[in-house]
């Protein structure tokens, strides 16, 4: 009744197969959201480097990324998000949201906003994935809805990737000649990309903490969840001193260590396993966006 598999005869293992398909589709939507985020940040950082003679090396590094890395990034992230349960994914988003708010408030004007956008890649994927799980729970034809969402997300990610390739290849010429509509639009309004991303992240991140607080699947009362907050204050101090990829990797390990200790206390054994999968997903996102992170830190 609730998915594509309900229209087929009841066979052993069929329900498990459709549940796996739904998990893969949710992971694909989350991975496509991360791909769109990275492509738009790549466009923004490249535009910032074009007219600055001191940042030509950064511009060349951004433009020379391997084209096969992006599809591989989406493929690996889809598998990771499909393996991570909605319980741990919701906690990851809740923890990162608290840390991001604490960091922005402590910095005043959000000087590290571009860096935060890159650090929230895995959190964004988890938020979209478990948000879909929460919103489509009990929905008729759930698999069809997820397939439609995956198709639309893939189309959006493909166009964002093409935009990034176009900008890296031709923006320098088109912005001077003034005959390409896309490049003229970016020349006039490219500085608004961070504001667009900030609005999109503000809309996607609250859904997962809502699931964390109201879902009956959680085995603890609401007041126990904010136990992650003290960890956020410590990580805020680390984010002020981050000057390379090393502190970012250490921050990820500390974050996942805090979730590991929390879930050892109130979670299930599968949640503990999902924390290790989340750690791999976080590290993979940082590895794939190393050039963009370096460019953010040099701003």
Rosetta silent file (secondary structure, phi, psi, omega in degrees, C-alpha in Angstrom):
SEQUENCE: XXXXXXXXXXXXXXXXXXXXXXXXXXXXXXXXXXXXXXXXXXXXXXXXXXXXXXXXXXXXXXXXXXXXXXXXXXXXXXXXXXXXXXXXXXXXXXXXXXXXXXXXXXXXXXXXXXXXXXXXXXXXXXXXXXXXXXXXXXXXXXXXXXXXXXXXXXXXXXXXXXXXXXXXXXXXXXXXXXXXXXXXXXXXXXXXXXXXXXXXXXXXXXXXXXXXXXXXXXXXXXXXXXXXXXXXXXXXXXXXXXXXXXXXXXXXXXXXXXXXXXXXXXXXXXXXXXXXXXXXXXXXXXXXXXXXXXXXXXX
SCORE:     score description
SCORE:     0.000 S_00000001
   1 L     0.000  -30.958 -171.351    0.000    0.000    0.000 S_00000001
   2 L  -103.435   -3.198 -177.541    2.823    2.402    0.812 S_00000001
   3 L  -152.943  178.013  179.083    5.392    1.718   -1.892 S_00000001
   4 H   -60.912  -33.799 -178.312    6.018    0.319   -5.318 S_00000001
   5 H   -67.874  -17.081 -178.389    6.568   -3.143   -3.837 S_00000001
   6 H   -71.530  -17.447 -179.868    2.988   -3.277   -2.544 S_00000001
   7 H   -85.486   -5.057 -179.147    1.695   -3.768   -6.083 S_00000001
   8 L  -105.236  160.260  178.893    3.674   -7.030   -6.451 S_00000001
   9 L   -61.388  150.080  179.340    2.954  -10.444   -4.899 S_00000001
  10 L   -72.325  113.711  179.543    4.257  -11.009   -1.386 S_00000001
  11 L  -124.972  152.326  178.612    7.549  -12.887   -1.738 S_00000001
  12 L   -59.701  128.702  176.660   10.256  -13.622    0.859 S_00000001
  13 L    83.327   -4.787 -177.684   12.712  -10.749    1.044 S_00000001
  14 H   -67.364  -41.834  178.441   10.718   -8.499   -1.298 S_00000001
  15 H   -61.036  -39.796  178.412    9.907   -5.961    1.420 S_00000001
  16 H   -64.011  -38.063  179.774   13.596   -5.810    2.361 S_00000001
  17 H   -64.876  -41.618  178.648   14.508   -5.190   -1.276 S_00000001
  18 H   -71.329  -32.475  175.087   12.136   -2.261   -1.628 S_00000001
  19 H   -63.634  -39.068  177.011   13.331   -0.829    1.688 S_00000001
  20 H   -65.406  -40.169  177.854   16.886   -0.950    0.311 S_00000001
  21 H   -62.310  -43.205  178.368   15.731    0.778   -2.874 S_00000001
  22 H   -61.895  -40.921  178.987   14.066    3.529   -0.848 S_00000001
  23 H   -63.929  -40.677  179.029   17.251    3.995    1.204 S_00000001
  24 H   -66.253  -39.140  178.871   19.356    4.267   -1.968 S_00000001
  25 H   -66.617  -40.935  176.611   16.982    6.813   -3.483 S_00000001
  26 H   -62.729  -42.407  178.254   17.051    8.892   -0.294 S_00000001
  27 H   -64.227  -36.096  178.696   20.852    8.719   -0.283 S_00000001
  28 H   -65.880  -41.167  177.684   20.968    9.763   -3.939 S_00000001
  29 H   -62.364  -43.900  177.716   18.838   12.849   -3.267 S_00000001
  30 H   -63.215  -40.930  179.396   21.125   13.803   -0.365 S_00000001
  31 H   -66.297  -37.086  177.438   24.261   13.245   -2.467 S_00000001
  32 H   -66.622  -36.231  176.412   22.847   15.389   -5.285 S_00000001
  33 H   -62.625  -41.072  177.232   22.160   18.179   -2.786 S_00000001
  34 H   -64.604  -39.682  179.153   25.804   18.030   -1.693 S_00000001
  35 H   -62.713  -41.371  177.610   26.898   18.102   -5.349 S_00000001
  36 H   -63.105  -43.294  178.449   24.849   21.263   -5.983 S_00000001
  37 H   -58.602  -47.889 -178.301   26.370   22.905   -2.901 S_00000001
  38 H   -65.648  -39.333 -179.338   29.931   22.113   -4.024 S_00000001
  39 H   -65.336  -43.189  179.985   29.304   23.249   -7.606 S_00000001
  40 H   -67.739  -38.220  176.224   27.874   26.612   -6.537 S_00000001
  41 H   -66.754  -35.599  176.741   30.716   27.181   -4.080 S_00000001
  42 H   -62.586  -42.718  177.190   33.188   26.295   -6.814 S_00000001
  43 H   -61.622  -46.075 -177.415   31.589   28.929   -9.063 S_00000001
  44 H   -63.207  -47.041 -177.903   31.674   31.539   -6.295 S_00000001
  45 H   -67.778  -34.964  178.700   35.295   30.908   -5.315 S_00000001
  46 H   -66.164  -42.360  179.309   36.446   30.867   -8.944 S_00000001
  47 H   -62.423  -37.802  179.358   34.781   34.217   -9.626 S_00000001
  48 H   -65.488  -27.100 -176.554   36.493   35.681   -6.557 S_00000001
  49 H   -89.801  -16.875 -172.124   39.881   34.565   -7.894 S_00000001
  50 H   -61.810  -48.653 -173.812   39.509   35.755  -11.508 S_00000001
  51 L   -94.508   13.295  179.342   40.250   39.450  -10.994 S_00000001
  52 L  -113.283  107.360 -177.683   42.808   38.999   -8.220 S_00000001
  53 H   -60.110  -26.348 -178.335   46.380   38.582   -9.561 S_00000001
  54 H   -77.395  -10.013 -176.139   47.529   37.175   -6.226 S_00000001
  55 H  -116.795   24.761  179.966   45.065   34.289   -6.432 S_00000001
  56 H   -67.375  -33.731  177.765   45.807   32.965   -9.919 S_00000001
  57 H   -65.199  -38.952  176.346   47.285   29.762   -8.489 S_00000001
  58 H   -63.790  -41.952 -179.568   44.050   29.161   -6.584 S_00000001
  59 H   -60.733  -43.676  179.165   42.036   29.796   -9.736 S_00000001
  60 H   -66.958  -36.235  178.651   44.024   27.231  -11.682 S_00000001
  61 H   -67.027  -39.392  178.612   43.726   24.707   -8.856 S_00000001
  62 H   -66.629  -40.442 -176.571   39.940   25.116   -8.721 S_00000001
  63 H   -75.763  -19.533 -173.213   39.594   24.811  -12.498 S_00000001
  64 L   -99.579   20.617  177.470   41.877   21.763  -12.805 S_00000001
  65 L   -69.383  147.732 -176.676   39.922   19.347  -10.617 S_00000001
  66 L   -67.990  132.077 -177.655   39.449   15.884  -12.100 S_00000001
  67 H   -68.659  -25.602  179.951   36.067   15.495  -13.832 S_00000001
  68 H   -77.724  -12.663 -178.792   35.672   11.872  -12.678 S_00000001
  69 H   -69.297  -35.511 -177.083   35.952   12.884   -9.036 S_00000001
  70 H   -67.670  -48.251  175.591   32.491   14.465   -8.922 S_00000001
  71 H   -62.116  -36.198  177.451   30.501   11.384  -10.123 S_00000001
  72 H   -65.612  -38.525  177.711   32.593    9.208   -7.788 S_00000001
  73 H   -60.257  -45.247  179.559   31.851   11.621   -4.935 S_00000001
  74 H   -65.471  -41.118 -178.246   28.103   11.331   -5.578 S_00000001
  75 H   -64.445  -48.186 -179.308   28.283    7.534   -5.878 S_00000001
  76 H   -65.734  -42.108 -178.561   30.216    7.001   -2.632 S_00000001
  77 H   -66.951  -32.709  175.433   28.110    9.518   -0.735 S_00000001
  78 H   -61.765  -45.101  178.383   24.919    7.823   -1.942 S_00000001
  79 H   -64.133  -40.940  179.974   26.095    4.524   -0.481 S_00000001
  80 H   -64.948  -46.606 -178.985   27.130    6.126    2.804 S_00000001
  81 H   -67.380  -28.899  176.595   23.841    7.999    3.241 S_00000001
  82 H   -71.388  -30.823 -179.748   21.892    4.844    2.377 S_00000001
  83 H   -79.059  -33.450 -176.364   23.721    2.923    5.117 S_00000001
  84 L   -73.302  128.481  177.957   23.348    5.571    7.824 S_00000001
  85 L   -70.977  159.399 -178.061   20.082    5.242    9.719 S_00000001
  86 H   -65.948  -26.525  178.850   17.728    8.175   10.127 S_00000001
  87 H   -64.345  -51.117 -179.303   18.373    8.249   13.898 S_00000001
  88 H   -70.071  -37.598  178.666   22.094    8.929   13.555 S_00000001
  89 H   -61.216  -41.235  178.149   21.588   11.176   10.518 S_00000001
  90 H   -64.640  -38.875  177.952   19.181   13.350   12.518 S_00000001
  91 H   -66.437  -37.820  178.166   21.700   13.580   15.370 S_00000001
  92 H   -61.171  -44.481 -179.643   24.479   14.566   12.949 S_00000001
  93 H   -67.539  -41.539  178.948   22.357   17.413   11.600 S_00000001
  94 H   -61.230  -45.699 -179.485   21.286   18.510   15.080 S_00000001
  95 H   -63.284  -44.261 -178.444   24.883   18.578   16.336 S_00000001
  96 H   -68.920  -36.314  179.013   26.159   20.492   13.305 S_00000001
  97 H   -62.601  -44.341  177.598   23.279   22.984   13.449 S_00000001
  98 H   -63.319  -40.817 -179.914   24.044   23.797   17.082 S_00000001
  99 H   -67.394  -40.261 -179.487   27.738   24.131   16.308 S_00000001
 100 H   -65.899  -43.132  178.432   27.118   26.356   13.277 S_00000001
 101 H   -63.201  -42.549  179.084   24.807   28.674   15.205 S_00000001
 102 H   -63.221  -39.771  179.936   27.309   28.864   18.063 S_00000001
 103 H   -66.741  -44.952 -178.856   30.134   29.641   15.637 S_00000001
 104 H   -63.629  -41.935  179.166   28.211   32.346   13.782 S_00000001
 105 H   -66.277  -36.590 -178.793   27.150   34.025   17.009 S_00000001
 106 H   -73.654  -31.578 -179.456   30.686   33.950   18.410 S_00000001
 107 H   -83.657  -14.271  177.514   32.220   35.344   15.218 S_00000001
 108 L    82.109  -70.916 -175.333   29.664   38.127   14.988 S_00000001
 109 L  -105.703    9.416  175.789   29.679   38.670   11.241 S_00000001
 110 L    66.519   52.637 -176.247   30.263   35.090   10.113 S_00000001
 111 L   -65.619  -25.041 -177.286   33.775   35.529    8.744 S_00000001
 112 L  -103.689   32.340 -174.488   34.127   31.817    8.111 S_00000001
 113 H   -63.012  -43.494  179.879   30.799   31.399    6.298 S_00000001
 114 H   -62.379  -39.911  177.351   32.299   29.888    3.124 S_00000001
 115 H   -63.924  -40.581  178.917   34.266   27.405    5.196 S_00000001
 116 H   -63.353  -36.128  178.327   31.104   26.459    7.110 S_00000001
 117 H   -61.571  -38.764  179.031   29.310   25.767    3.830 S_00000001
 118 H   -74.226  -36.435 -179.455   31.969   23.229    2.892 S_00000001
 119 H   -71.297  -17.769 -178.037   32.078   21.674    6.347 S_00000001
 120 L   -93.708   12.965 -177.721   28.314   21.118    6.292 S_00000001
 121 H   -56.490  -55.334 -177.551   28.369   18.900    3.183 S_00000001
 122 H   -66.413  -36.520  177.192   27.745   15.639    4.978 S_00000001
 123 H   -61.968  -40.383  177.612   25.326   17.316    7.370 S_00000001
 124 H   -63.190  -44.663  178.358   23.329   18.608    4.393 S_00000001
 125 H   -60.648  -42.819  178.087   23.198   15.128    2.851 S_00000001
 126 H   -64.884  -40.390 -179.161   22.017   13.635    6.138 S_00000001
 127 H   -63.600  -43.308  179.188   19.434   16.388    6.563 S_00000001
 128 H   -68.171  -42.540 -177.536   17.931   15.872    3.114 S_00000001
 129 H   -64.253  -53.539 -178.280   17.994   12.075    3.408 S_00000001
 130 H   -75.684  -22.177  172.836   16.394   11.745    6.835 S_00000001
 131 H   -65.033  -41.349  174.843   14.115   14.694    6.097 S_00000001
 132 H   -63.432  -40.709  177.966   12.664   12.740    3.181 S_00000001
 133 H   -60.944  -39.349 -179.050   12.306    9.715    5.440 S_00000001
 134 H   -72.202  -43.228 -176.241   10.417   11.821    7.978 S_00000001
 135 H   -74.176  -29.958 -177.186    8.177   13.628    5.481 S_00000001
 136 L  -100.001    8.931  179.591    7.307   10.511    3.435 S_00000001
 137 L   -64.090  120.882 -178.794    6.751    8.175    6.364 S_00000001
 138 L    78.500    7.412 -178.152    3.485    6.348    5.679 S_00000001
 139 L   -76.143  141.481  174.530    2.983    8.161    2.352 S_00000001
 140 L   -64.202  139.363  177.823    1.178    6.267   -0.442 S_00000001
 141 L    56.405   50.629 -177.318    3.531    5.187   -3.233 S_00000001
 142 H   -58.490  -42.741 -177.340    6.621    6.199   -1.268 S_00000001
 143 H   -64.258  -38.842  177.728    9.026    4.654   -3.780 S_00000001
 144 H   -64.555  -41.222  178.609    7.516    6.588   -6.681 S_00000001
 145 H   -61.945  -42.655  179.116    7.820    9.832   -4.729 S_00000001
 146 H   -67.237  -37.141  178.363   11.473    9.108   -3.943 S_00000001
 147 H   -64.625  -40.233  176.927   12.184    8.201   -7.570 S_00000001
 148 H   -65.057  -42.990  178.299   10.701   11.511   -8.707 S_00000001
 149 H   -63.008  -40.525  179.156   12.717   13.393   -6.091 S_00000001
 150 H   -65.334  -39.258  177.885   15.904   11.586   -7.145 S_00000001
 151 H   -63.976  -44.337  178.979   15.282   12.435  -10.798 S_00000001
 152 H   -66.329  -40.547  179.397   14.732   16.117  -10.070 S_00000001
 153 H   -66.045  -40.129  178.108   17.742   16.255   -7.734 S_00000001
 154 H   -64.482  -39.533  177.849   19.946   14.552  -10.320 S_00000001
 155 H   -64.083  -42.352  178.882   18.841   17.005  -13.000 S_00000001
 156 H   -64.971  -42.629  178.889   19.586   19.960  -10.727 S_00000001
 157 H   -64.199  -38.265  178.984   23.008   18.543   -9.801 S_00000001
 158 H   -63.858  -43.523  179.724   23.835   17.965  -13.472 S_00000001
 159 H   -68.048  -36.937  177.382   23.004   21.566  -14.407 S_00000001
 160 H   -65.449  -38.484  177.936   24.985   22.904  -11.442 S_00000001
 161 H   -66.636  -40.136  177.029   27.987   20.823  -12.506 S_00000001
 162 H   -64.262  -37.749  176.882   27.701   22.104  -16.085 S_00000001
 163 H   -62.039  -43.587  179.297   27.552   25.667  -14.774 S_00000001
 164 H   -63.068  -41.504  178.383   30.751   25.111  -12.794 S_00000001
 165 H   -65.075  -41.702  179.408   32.517   23.673  -15.842 S_00000001
 166 H   -62.280  -44.251 -178.777   31.351   26.560  -18.024 S_00000001
 167 H   -65.149  -44.734 -178.557   32.542   29.142  -15.521 S_00000001
 168 H   -66.332  -26.909 -177.725   35.947   27.500  -15.027 S_00000001
 169 H   -91.403  -36.714 -167.275   36.490   27.261  -18.780 S_00000001
 170 H  -129.920   -0.790 -174.851   35.020   30.484  -20.174 S_00000001
 171 H   -64.058  -41.039 -179.396   34.161   32.975  -17.445 S_00000001
 172 H   -57.819  -41.152  179.301   37.380   34.954  -17.834 S_00000001
 173 H   -75.614  -46.342 -175.111   36.723   35.497  -21.558 S_00000001
 174 H   -68.927  -33.253  179.929   32.955   35.961  -21.388 S_00000001
 175 H   -68.530  -26.798  176.891   33.038   38.424  -18.498 S_00000001
 176 H   -84.086  -41.143 -177.778   35.293   40.701  -20.551 S_00000001
 177 H   -76.194  -24.376  177.220   33.514   40.286  -23.894 S_00000001
 178 L    59.853   44.359  176.085   30.048   40.663  -22.293 S_00000001
 179 L  -127.634    8.020  176.520   28.225   38.375  -24.748 S_00000001
 180 L  -111.165  119.587 -176.363   27.356   35.350  -22.539 S_00000001
 181 H   -61.300  -39.636 -179.002   24.140   35.762  -20.580 S_00000001
 182 H   -64.704  -46.839 -177.980   25.152   33.314  -17.849 S_00000001
 183 H   -69.406  -34.131  176.149   28.518   34.948  -17.231 S_00000001
 184 H   -65.547  -39.845  177.536   27.018   38.447  -17.321 S_00000001
 185 H   -63.191  -42.485  178.654   24.475   37.347  -14.703 S_00000001
 186 H   -68.051  -34.187  177.897   27.247   35.923  -12.514 S_00000001
 187 H   -63.991  -35.622 -177.530   29.304   39.088  -12.991 S_00000001
 188 H   -86.310  -35.332 -172.160   26.405   41.160  -11.705 S_00000001
 189 H  -127.594   13.954 -178.818   24.984   38.847   -9.029 S_00000001
 190 H   -65.180  -25.437  179.077   27.660   36.241   -8.316 S_00000001
 191 H   -68.102  -14.286 -179.615   28.347   37.791   -4.919 S_00000001
 192 H   -88.057    1.867  179.942   24.863   36.681   -3.830 S_00000001
 193 H   -60.910  -45.276  177.456   25.635   32.951   -4.063 S_00000001
 194 H   -58.607  -37.014  178.548   26.529   32.644   -0.332 S_00000001
 195 H   -66.518  -38.153  176.332   23.238   34.297    0.604 S_00000001
 196 H   -63.026  -44.467  178.913   21.380   31.837   -1.625 S_00000001
 197 H   -65.873  -39.026  179.502   23.169   28.897   -0.021 S_00000001
 198 H   -61.768  -41.167  178.528   22.531   30.273    3.464 S_00000001
 199 H   -66.112  -42.418 -179.975   18.801   30.440    2.756 S_00000001
 200 H   -64.236  -41.991  179.199   18.734   26.924    1.310 S_00000001
 201 H   -67.967  -34.659  177.920   20.609   25.472    4.287 S_00000001
 202 H   -66.618  -25.952  178.726   18.331   27.308    6.713 S_00000001
 203 H   -84.342  -31.617 -174.838   15.359   25.607    5.053 S_00000001
 204 H   -88.533  -32.094 -173.178   16.795   22.073    4.909 S_00000001
 205 H   -73.743  -32.098 -176.591   18.524   21.704    8.276 S_00000001
 206 H   -67.625  -18.112 -175.181   15.602   22.226   10.721 S_00000001
 207 H   -67.157  -42.918 -177.704   13.682   19.149    9.471 S_00000001
 208 H   -66.494  -45.267  174.071   16.125   16.589   10.857 S_00000001
 209 H   -59.688  -31.934  176.407   16.286   18.086   14.385 S_00000001
 210 H   -63.674  -42.653  176.515   12.472   18.125   14.332 S_00000001
 211 H   -62.962  -39.813 -179.294   12.490   14.409   13.601 S_00000001
 212 H   -61.889  -33.183 -175.032   15.036   13.888   16.364 S_00000001
 213 H   -89.003  -30.578 -172.653   12.791   15.618   18.889 S_00000001
 214 H  -108.998  -13.089 -175.293    9.331   14.325   17.953 S_00000001
 215 L   -70.442  133.447  178.422    9.905   10.856   16.479 S_00000001
 216 L   -73.771   -5.217 -179.760    8.669    8.027   18.744 S_00000001
 217 L   -73.844  -17.373 -178.781   11.541    5.838   17.511 S_00000001
 218 L   -78.692  141.331 -175.028   13.929    7.578   19.896 S_00000001
 219 L   -95.926   14.573  179.462   14.419    5.839   23.200 S_00000001
 220 L  -133.228  166.369  178.349   15.072    8.918   25.342 S_00000001
 221 L   -79.063  162.084 -176.827   13.214   12.015   26.490 S_00000001
 222 H   -55.964  -43.292 -174.944   13.662   15.370   24.769 S_00000001
 223 H   -63.206  -14.496 -178.669   15.901   17.023   27.435 S_00000001
 224 H   -80.084  -21.478 -174.310   18.616   14.411   26.870 S_00000001
 225 H   -65.802  -42.160 -178.403   19.254   15.394   23.257 S_00000001
 226 H   -67.130   12.803  176.833   21.011   18.754   23.885 S_00000001
 227 H   -65.117  -14.066  178.762   23.837   16.857   25.607 S_00000001
 228 H   -78.458  -16.007 -172.235   25.792   17.468   22.399 S_00000001
 229 H   -60.031  -42.263  177.912   25.763   21.246   22.994 S_00000001
 230 H   -58.028  -33.565  176.696   28.893   21.480   25.223 S_00000001
 231 H   -62.233  -35.418 -179.438   30.825   19.809   22.440 S_00000001
 232 H   -62.802  -37.170 -179.043   29.665   22.600   20.111 S_00000001
 233 H   -66.691  -38.847  177.645   31.253   25.261   22.324 S_00000001
 234 H   -64.375  -41.768 -177.603   34.598   23.475   22.237 S_00000001
 235 H   -71.151  -24.971  174.874   34.430   23.142   18.464 S_00000001
 236 H   -62.653  -41.627  177.989   33.628   26.833   18.129 S_00000001
 237 H   -65.951  -35.842  178.009   37.013   27.654   19.643 S_00000001
 238 H   -66.737  -38.439 -176.581   38.677   25.211   17.246 S_00000001
 239 H   -65.777  -26.342  177.998   36.968   26.776   14.240 S_00000001
 240 H   -67.739  -28.581 -173.315   38.466   30.162   15.108 S_00000001
 241 L  -104.649    7.676 -177.042   41.981   28.744   14.822 S_00000001
 242 L   -71.905  121.154  178.823   41.471   26.557   11.739 S_00000001
 243 L  -129.604   11.666  179.304   44.150   27.359    9.160 S_00000001
 244 L  -169.212 -178.309 -178.065   44.380   24.087    7.231 S_00000001
 245 H   -73.020  -23.262  179.656   42.780   20.748    6.586 S_00000001
 246 H   -57.020  -51.542  176.982   44.344   19.211    9.694 S_00000001
 247 H   -60.172  -33.347  179.106   42.065   21.068   12.161 S_00000001
 248 H   -65.819  -41.848  178.123   39.034   20.190   10.021 S_00000001
 249 H   -65.861  -40.246  178.435   39.853   16.476   10.207 S_00000001
 250 H   -65.078  -38.264  177.929   40.426   16.722   13.957 S_00000001
 251 H   -62.316  -41.592  178.820   37.108   18.511   14.365 S_00000001
 252 H   -61.863  -43.908 -179.765   35.315   15.726   12.507 S_00000001
 253 H   -63.462  -41.089  178.906   36.916   13.076   14.714 S_00000001
 254 H   -65.487  -42.420  179.409   35.945   14.993   17.870 S_00000001
 255 H   -60.488  -49.515 -178.764   32.364   15.454   16.652 S_00000001
 256 H   -68.836  -29.039  174.904   31.914   11.791   15.816 S_00000001
 257 H   -65.348  -40.000  176.918   33.615   10.834   19.071 S_00000001
 258 H   -63.642  -42.623  177.589   31.032   12.862   20.981 S_00000001
 259 H   -66.563  -35.151  178.541   28.173   11.174   19.110 S_00000001
 260 H   -62.240  -45.883  179.462   29.794    7.780   19.703 S_00000001
 261 H   -64.928  -40.589  179.123   29.884    8.334   23.469 S_00000001
 262 H   -61.873  -44.154 -176.368   26.306    9.633   23.461 S_00000001
 263 H   -77.288  -23.543  171.345   24.978    6.635   21.541 S_00000001
 264 H   -63.763  -27.672 -178.185   26.926    4.181   23.698 S_00000001
 265 H   -84.249  -45.686 -171.681   24.829    5.542   26.554 S_00000001
 266 H  -124.442    0.797 -175.873   21.338    5.794   25.041 S_00000001
 267 L   -99.240 -169.796  176.949   21.565    4.291   21.544 S_00000001
 268 L  -106.851  168.813 -178.546   21.461    0.904   19.904 S_00000001
 269 H   -67.338  -30.756  177.084   24.349   -1.159   18.582 S_00000001
 270 H   -67.824  -32.093  177.428   23.319   -0.303   15.001 S_00000001
 271 H   -64.734  -39.380  178.517   23.561    3.391   15.884 S_00000001
 272 H   -62.734  -40.912  176.970   27.153    2.903   17.020 S_00000001
 273 H   -63.986  -39.721 -179.448   27.937    1.239   13.686 S_00000001
 274 H   -67.031  -27.522  176.220   26.284    4.104   11.819 S_00000001
 275 H   -64.129  -41.037  177.570   28.521    6.596   13.646 S_00000001
 276 H   -65.733  -38.107  175.826   31.591    4.930   12.104 S_00000001
 277 H   -63.769  -40.029  177.841   29.929    5.061    8.679 S_00000001
 278 H   -63.922  -37.086  177.095   29.218    8.762    9.267 S_00000001
 279 H   -61.317  -42.630  177.129   32.864    9.333   10.137 S_00000001
 280 H   -63.339  -39.772  178.642   33.875    7.835    6.783 S_00000001
 281 H   -64.793  -42.170  177.724   31.329   10.046    5.024 S_00000001
 282 H   -62.200  -46.420 -179.059   32.603   13.202    6.727 S_00000001
 283 H   -65.257  -36.913  178.754   36.227   12.393    5.892 S_00000001
 284 H   -64.130  -42.377  178.702   35.327   11.567    2.296 S_00000001
 285 H   -62.671  -40.521  179.535   33.587   14.938    1.858 S_00000001
 286 H   -67.870  -38.708  179.187   36.626   16.779    3.241 S_00000001
 287 H   -64.187  -41.402 -176.977   39.015   14.856    0.992 S_00000001
 288 H   -73.228  -22.905 -178.251   36.980   15.615   -2.136 S_00000001
 289 L  -109.692   27.882 -177.024   36.711   19.332   -1.350 S_00000001
 290 H   -60.246  -41.948 -178.646   40.325   19.886   -0.294 S_00000001
 291 H   -65.933  -41.286  179.797   41.049   22.510   -2.971 S_00000001
 292 H   -67.632  -37.172  177.193   37.923   24.511   -2.135 S_00000001
 293 H   -62.889  -43.288  178.400   38.719   24.377    1.585 S_00000001
 294 H   -61.784  -39.195  179.104   42.209   25.734    0.968 S_00000001
 295 H   -66.115  -38.251  177.827   40.739   28.564   -1.102 S_00000001
 296 H   -64.090  -42.372 -177.369   38.277   29.445    1.688 S_00000001
 297 H   -69.166  -25.093  179.687   41.030   29.541    4.297 S_00000001
 298 H   -83.739  -10.081  179.764   43.160   31.874    2.147 S_00000001
 299 L   -67.873    0.000    0.000   40.384   34.465    1.814 S_00000001
